[in-house]
């Protein structure tokens, strides 16, 4: 099972898009997801919960069983006409760089108004 398949299966959202963003980088775009759940969305998982599920499930992948780690950077933003898409991508890349700088698998989340 590939990491891309694991991502798609773990995200489990009909609106989510999982794609390769670089040689060793994947992007998961989840429109209409919130950092916090409302009472009406009690069944919905937050991006952090999904990322934790990915970390747990990824440990079974043969490619991650040989002293490799999985770094996840998350950027959460409410889109506005004034905030360019590049700002959200930059925030996600910064979160990923911070996660990669840690020792071992980890998740870093940034929340902005972008």
C-alpha positions in Angstrom: 0.0 0.0 0.0 1.4 3.4 -1.0 1.4 6.5 1.1 -0.9 8.2 -1.4 -3.5 5.4 -1.0 -3.2 5.5 2.8 -3.8 9.3 2.7 -6.9 8.9 0.5 -8.3 6.1 2.7 -7.6 8.0 5.9 -9.0 11.3 4.9 -12.3 9.7 3.8 -13.9 12.9 2.5 -15.7 13.2 -0.8 -14.5 16.8 -1.2 -10.8 16.1 -0.3 -8.1 16.1 -2.9 -4.9 14.0 -2.3 -2.0 14.8 -4.7 1.7 14.6 -4.9 3.2 18.1 -4.4 6.9 17.2 -4.8 9.2 14.2 -4.9 8.5 13.2 -1.3 5.7 15.6 -0.5 1.9 15.1 -0.7 -0.8 17.7 -0.3 -4.2 17.0 1.1 -6.7 19.8 0.3 -9.8 19.6 2.5 -12.3 22.4 1.7 -15.1 23.0 4.1 -13.2 21.5 7.0 -12.8 23.3 10.3 -10.2 23.3 13.0 -12.9 22.9 15.6 -16.0 20.9 15.5 -19.4 22.3 16.2 -22.1 20.3 17.9 -23.7 19.6 14.5 -20.4 18.3 13.2 -19.7 15.9 16.1 -19.0 13.0 13.6 -16.5 15.1 11.6 -12.8 14.8 12.3 -10.5 17.7 12.6 -7.4 18.0 10.4 -5.3 17.2 13.5 -7.3 14.0 14.2 -6.9 12.9 10.6 -3.1 13.7 10.7 -2.8 11.6 13.9 -4.7 8.7 12.1 -2.3 9.0 9.2 0.8 8.8 11.5 -0.6 5.7 13.2 -1.6 3.9 10.0 1.7 4.9 8.2 3.7 2.9 10.7 2.5 -0.3 8.9 3.9 0.8 5.5 7.1 -1.0 4.6 8.7 2.2 3.4 8.3 3.8 6.8 9.4 0.8 8.9 13.2 1.3 8.3 14.0 4.2 10.6 12.1 6.7 8.5 9.7 9.3 9.9 6.6 11.0 8.6 6.3 14.8 9.0 3.0 16.5 8.6 2.5 20.2 8.3 -1.0 21.6 8.5 -2.3 25.0 7.6 -5.8 25.9 8.5 -7.4 29.0 7.1 -10.7 30.6 6.3 -10.3 31.8 2.7 -11.0 35.4 2.0 -10.9 37.4 -1.2 -8.0 39.4 0.2 -5.8 36.4 1.1 -4.1 34.8 -1.9 -3.8 31.0 -2.2 0.0 31.4 -2.0 -0.3 32.5 1.6 -2.0 29.3 2.6 0.5 27.2 0.6 3.3 29.1 2.3 1.8 28.5 5.8 1.5 24.8 5.0 5.1 24.6 3.8 6.4 26.4 6.9 4.5 23.9 9.1 6.0 21.0 7.1 9.5 22.5 7.5 9.0 22.8 11.3 7.7 19.2 11.5 10.6 18.0 9.4 13.1 19.7 11.8 11.8 17.7 14.7 13.3 14.3 15.6 10.9 11.5 14.4 7.4 11.6 13.1 5.4 14.7 14.1 2.6 17.1 13.2 2.8 20.9 13.2 -0.3 23.0 12.8 -0.5 26.7 11.9 -3.8 28.5 12.0 -4.3 31.9 10.2 -7.0 34.1 8.8 -5.6 33.6 5.3 
